[in-house]
Amino acid sequence: MTTRQHDSSLYEEIQNDERFQELRRRFRAWVFPMTVVFLVWYLLYVALSAWARGFMGTKVLGNINVALIFGLLQFVSTFLIAWAYSRHAARKLDPLADEIRHEAEGRTDVRGGTE
């Protein structure tokens, strides 16, 4: 078996592994809902800016209006999501990914061939 064929079969084995499927499920279960939440939040900001100008122009404190606060909250929410994903990945994804990777590395030697 050539190295390329071995790599291909190894990738297929990993892809079919229940742990890899669980890893993908955990990733998708977090990322898809969070993406929807963020997009809804962002589109709300855009829609309010386009169609609720009076509300968005409401002064809150001095020259600071609702639109500025919402705009800054876009940045805050982006950083919070990145931080939350980092924690999620460290707890739920990385240990399983490391386990799968170490097992796959154990099946090959330094040159990429079989043991």
N, C-alpha and C positions, 0 to 999 in steps of 0.2 A: 504494500500500500504506500503510495507516495505521501509526502508531507501535506500536500494540498488536499488529497482525499481524506487523510487522517484529520486535518483541521476541519474539513467540511462535516465529517461524521461526528466529530467532537461537538461542533456547534449545534448540530441537529440533536444530539443527545442532551445537551444542556437546555436547548429550547423545549424539549419534550419533558424535562425533569419537572416533577410536581413543585419542587422548591422554587424553580425559576418562574413557573406559572403563578405561584403565590407572591413572589417578588413583584411581578407585573401587576397583579391584582392590587397589592398594597399601594404601589405607585399610582395606579389609575384611580383608586378609591380616594386618594388625597388630592391629586392634581386636577382631575376633571371637575369636581365640585368647586374647588378653590378658584379655578379658572372662570367658571360660570359666575361665581360670586363677584370676582374682581371685574369681569366684563360688565355685569349689570351695574355695579357701582360706578365704573367709568362712564358707561353710556348714560346713566342718570345724570352725572355731572355735565356731559355734553348736551343732553336734552334740556336740562334746566338752563344751561347757558344760552341755548338757542331759542327756547320758547317761554322761559320764565325770567326774562331779563329784570323785571321789577323785583322779584324775590332775590335773585342773585346779586342785584345792586344794593340791596338793603345794607346800610351801614351798621356794623356791630360795635366797633370801637374806633373812634377817630375816622381815619380813611380806610380802615379795614372792613371789607364787605364780605358777604356770604360767599361770593364767588372765589375770593382769595383764600378764604378758609377751606372751602371745598378743594381748591387746587392744591393747597399745601397738604391736605389730608390724602390726596392721591399719592404723594410721595411717601407719606407716613405709612399708608396701607401697603405700598409696594415693599417697603423695608420690613414691615411686620410679617408679610407673607413670606418673604425670603428667609427671615429668621425662623418662622414657624416651620417652613419646609426643611430647613437645616436641622432643626430638632427632630422632626419626624423622620428624616433620612437617617440620622445618627442612631435613633432608637429602633426603627422598624425596617429600614431598607439595608443599611450598610452591613449589619451583622449577617444577614442572610446572603447578601451579595458576596461578602468575604468568604463565607463558607463554600459557596458555589465556585468561586474563583480558585480557592486553595485546592479544592478537589480536582478541578480541571487542570491546574498546574501540576498536580501530582500524577496526572495521566500522561504527561509529556516530559521529555528531558530538555536540556538547555537548547538543543538544536531544533526542537519542535517535533521530533519524532516520537515514537512510542517508547515506553520504558523497557 
